[in-house]
Structures are given as C-alpha cells and as structure tokens.
Amino acid sequence: MSDDSRWMQRALELARHAEAEGEVPVGAVVVLNDEIIGEGWNHPITAHDATAHAEIIALRQACLSQNNYRLPGADLYVTLEPCVMCAGALVHARINRLVYATSEPKTGAAGSCVDVFSLPNLNHRVQCESGLMAEQSSEMLRAFFRARR
C-alpha cells in the first residue's frame, strides 16, 4: 500500500466516526514527515459550529502540535473535495499538497465549482490531486444520504 493510500484509508476511518455521529461522513488527516500531526472528522451539527469541518479540525490539531499556524511541507488527505472555507484555510496554513478522494459538484472549491488554489492574487499554491479511493468515499456518502431520505 502506498503512503497516500495509507493516509486516505485513515481519513476514511475518520469519516466513519462522523457517520456514527449522524454527520456527513468526511474525514481528514494532516501528514508531515510521514507522521500524522492532525486529524478530524465532520461535526458541525453536534458541535453547533459551522466551521467544524473535517479539514478545519485536522488543521487546528496539526497547528497545535507544531506550535505554528503555518504547516509548510505538510499534506492534507480528505475524503471529499474541500469547500471554499476549507480551501482558504489550506492556503493560509501553507499546506503543500491536498489529496482528496471524491469531488463535490455542488460546493467543491478545488476545481468543481471554483478553484481557490488557482486564484492569481493568492501568495501560496496548494498542489492538488484527486480520485484516490474515490469509490469508497462516494459510496459512503451515497449510503449516508440514502439513509437520510
């Protein structure tokens, strides 16, 4: 198993925590020097916090672990394409690379609806890759929303 697959597998495990709490199943991990320094899963509903997306929780934990609001050289793995808020946070944190599993055609900000990472006035560029374990993530999301209807 490649390192990318290992980290995305962990993000999928975290997404199951969100699902168990009745939240949209999204999980994220921040990796630096082949070590997880932050992880999180969606819980805006249970936390009563619109910013409690998996990426934000993982970034907060990573920044605390590094004693720095910047995370140069770190990569973030997430099961769903980030929204505008999360994409902006990745830029501000100076994340090196984003790897996401599946696209979000309604709110995705890494190319589906808008591409925050290519905005010309931003002073940092996040490398972006998608599609790793997309089917597993997509199926988890489909099953979650099917059950809610």
N, C-alpha and C positions, 0 to 999 in steps of 0.2 A: 504494500500500500504506500502510495506517495505521501509526502508530508502534507501537501494540500488536501488530499483525501482524508488523512487522519484528522486534520483540523476541522474540515467540513463535517466529518462524522460527529465530532464533538458538538458542533453547532446544531446539528440535527437532534442530538440527545437533549440539548438545552431547549430546543423548540418543543420537545415533548413535555417539559416542565410547564411551559406556557399553556399548552393544550390542556394539561391536567388541571390547571387553574381556571379554565374557561376563557383563556386569552387566545388571540390569533397566534398560531404556532410558528414563532420566529425565534431563532437563537443566533447568538453571535459570540465569537472569540477574537481576542486580540493576541497576536503572537509576535514576540521579539526574541531574536537569537534562539529559535527553536524551542521556546517555552511560552506557555500561556501566561499572560500577565493580566488579563481581564476577560471576564465572560459575563453574559447576561441573556435574559430572555424577556419577551414582551410581558409587561404587566401594567399598562396604563389604566385598565379598568379597576383592577384590585388595588392599585396604589393611588387611584384618583389623581393621576398625574399624566397629562397629555404628552410629556416628554419621556415617559418610561418605556421607550422602545428598546429592543434588544441591543442595538448598536450603542445607544447612549449609555445604557447601564454598563456595557462592556468597556466603553471608553472611560467612564468615571472610575471604574475599578482599576483599569490599566494606568491611568494618570496618577491615582493614589499610590499604586505600587511602585511607580517610577519617581514619585515626588516631583512631577513635572506635568504641566498642561500640554506639552508637546511630546509626541511619540515618534521621533524620526527613526526610520528603519523598521517600524512596526507594520504588520499586515493585519487586516481585519477580514474575517470569514463570516459570512452571514447567509442564512437560508433564503432570504428574499431581498430583491433589489431595494436599496435604501430610498426613503422619501427625501424631500428637499431638506428638511431639518437635519436628518442624519447625514446626508451627503455633505452639507455645510459643516457639520461637526467634524467629519473626517478630514476636510480641508484644514480647518482651524487646528486640529490636533497634529497635522502634518503626517498623517498615515501615508506610508509608502505605497501600499497596494491593497486594493479591495478585491476580494473574490466572493462573488455571490452565486447562489445556486440557481434561482429561478427569477424571471423577470416579473415586474409588477406593471401591467399595462395601464392601470388607472392612475397611479401616483409615483411610479418609478422615476428617480432623478439621476440615474446613471446611464441614461440613453433612451428609456422607453417613452417618457413624456417630455422630459427635459434632461440635458446632460450638464449637471453642475460642474463636473470635472473639466469641461472644455470651455467654461466661461473665460473670455480673454482677460478680464481685469483681475482675476484672482492670482495671487502670487505663489500658489503651490499647486502642483498637479498630482493627482492620485492616479496611479496605474489601475486599470480596471479589467477584470476578467469575469466571465460569467459562464454558466452552464454546468459547473461541477456538481454532480449529484442533483441535477435539476429535477429529474423524475421523482426521486424520493421526496424532495421538498414540495413539489407540485401536488403529489398525491396526498401528502399530509394536509396541505391547505385545502384541497378539494374535499377531502373527507370531513374536515372540520366544518366547512361552510355547508356541506350537505346535511350534516347532523343538526345544524342550527336552523335549517329551513323547515 
